């Protein structure tokens, strides 16, 4: 096994917020997924964002990301072994939620590969 370098932060979360006409990504840490998700929304709100959301959290050894589809004006999160797999996961999650998705246009707003 490995050594946990910072036991205070065992989870990471990504999210987005709207600033005028821009979608901005945020990354936050926490001791649990729930805390990391709350922290990412708080970080966005503190920066003056509106429509702040926490799109994905993890406490596993994988990649998470917040992605946006500018054609359909939606954003969401995904998880996977790579950032591209996380992007594909986010697209599938949107499809599963019966949202219209223009897959070729979906781009990374923020992503991180996490090793707690």
C-alpha positions in Angstrom: 0.0 0.0 0.0 0.9 3.6 -0.4 1.2 6.4 2.1 -1.6 8.9 2.4 0.2 12.3 2.2 -2.7 14.4 3.3 -5.4 12.5 5.2 -7.5 15.7 5.5 -8.4 15.5 1.8 -9.5 12.1 0.6 -11.9 13.3 -2.1 -11.9 15.7 -5.0 -14.8 17.3 -6.8 -15.2 19.4 -10.0 -18.0 21.8 -10.9 -18.9 24.8 -13.0 -20.3 28.3 -12.6 -21.5 31.0 -15.0 -19.7 34.3 -15.1 -21.3 36.8 -17.5 -21.2 34.7 -20.7 -18.4 32.3 -19.6 -18.6 28.9 -18.0 -15.8 28.5 -15.5 -14.5 25.3 -13.9 -13.6 24.7 -10.3 -11.8 21.9 -8.4 -12.1 21.5 -4.6 -11.0 18.9 -2.0 -12.7 17.5 1.1 -12.5 14.7 3.6 -15.6 13.1 1.9 -17.2 13.3 -1.5 -20.0 15.3 0.0 -17.7 17.8 1.6 -15.7 18.2 -1.7 -18.9 18.8 -3.6 -20.0 21.4 -1.1 -16.6 23.0 -1.3 -16.6 23.3 -5.1 -20.0 25.1 -5.0 -18.8 27.4 -2.2 -15.7 28.2 -4.2 -17.7 29.1 -7.2 -20.1 31.2 -5.2 -17.3 33.0 -3.4 -15.8 33.9 -6.8 -19.2 35.5 -7.9 -20.5 32.7 -10.0 -24.1 32.0 -10.7 -25.7 28.6 -11.5 -22.8 27.0 -9.6 -22.9 23.2 -9.6 -20.9 20.3 -8.4 -20.7 17.9 -11.4 -18.6 15.0 -10.2 -16.7 13.8 -7.1 -14.4 10.9 -6.4 -12.3 9.3 -3.7 -10.9 6.7 -6.0 -7.9 6.5 -8.2 -9.5 7.9 -11.4 -10.1 11.0 -13.5 -13.1 13.3 -13.1 -14.2 16.2 -15.2 -16.9 18.8 -15.8 -17.9 19.0 -19.4 -20.0 21.4 -21.5 -22.1 21.1 -24.7 -22.3 24.6 -26.1 -24.9 23.5 -28.7 -27.5 22.4 -26.2 -26.3 24.7 -23.3 -25.8 21.9 -20.8 -22.9 20.9 -18.5 -22.3 17.8 -16.5 -19.7 15.5 -14.9 -18.1 12.2 -15.7 -15.6 9.8 -14.3 -13.2 7.4 -16.0 -9.6 6.0 -16.1 -8.6 8.9 -18.4 -10.0 12.3 -19.1 -11.4 11.2 -22.4 -13.2 8.2 -20.7 -14.6 10.7 -18.2 -15.9 12.9 -21.1 -17.5 9.8 -22.7 -19.1 9.0 -19.3 -20.5 12.5 -19.0 -22.0 12.2 -22.5 -23.6 8.9 -21.6 -24.9 10.3 -18.3 -26.6 13.1 -20.2 -28.1 10.7 -22.7 -29.3 8.5 -19.9 -31.0 11.5 -18.4 -32.8 12.1 -21.7 -30.9 15.3 -22.4 -30.0 16.3 -26.0 -26.3 16.1 -26.5 -24.1 17.1 -29.4 -21.2 14.7 -28.5 -18.7 16.1 -31.0 -19.0 19.5 -29.4 -18.7 18.5 -25.8 -15.5 20.0 -24.3 -13.6 19.8 -21.0 -14.3 22.7 -18.7 -12.1 21.3 -15.9 -10.7 17.9 -15.3 -8.3 16.2 -12.9 -6.9 12.8 -12.4 -7.0 12.0 -8.7 -4.9 9.7 -6.6 -5.9 10.0 -2.9 
